[in-house]
Amino acid sequence: MTIQAEHFQRALDYLLEETFNSVYGIYLDKGTSLFETLAGITAEEASIPVGGQCATLAAQVKHIAFYLDVIVDAFHNPNNPPADWEAIWRNTGAVSPDEWEAIKAALRESLNQVKTLLKNKNDWTNDREIGRAMGVVVHTAYHLGEIRQALCILKDDRAVS
């Protein structure tokens, strides 16, 4: 069975939109997309590690943007060098309000690059590229869950989950 590229693209667009911007009811609850969630997080909250060895929310968000950038690089250069996946976790701690806003803006820019790349993709016959595209949704959804669970601890607000 073959899926038409336009159907795959449309489904991918819906999943990206729901994951990052606005819930359609595909898999998230109303008001829980990534940017909706981040809008309610202060720089102070984004700076608190959730537990002894856990990352800050700022690091989680920087990691998502980094992942998106790696995906874009992989589409353009399948033989790109390995990424330093640990750098963000090692180097991102407390952030100022300006730094927090810059991190969120960088995430939005990385997302825009991914969306442009995927929108201009006409041929979805390469399994690796399909996997990368699906990975954007899956990987981000994982970290969105981590962020939302951390908020339950940081804000002690059971309604966040």
Beta strands, then each sheet from edge to edge (+ up, - down):
end
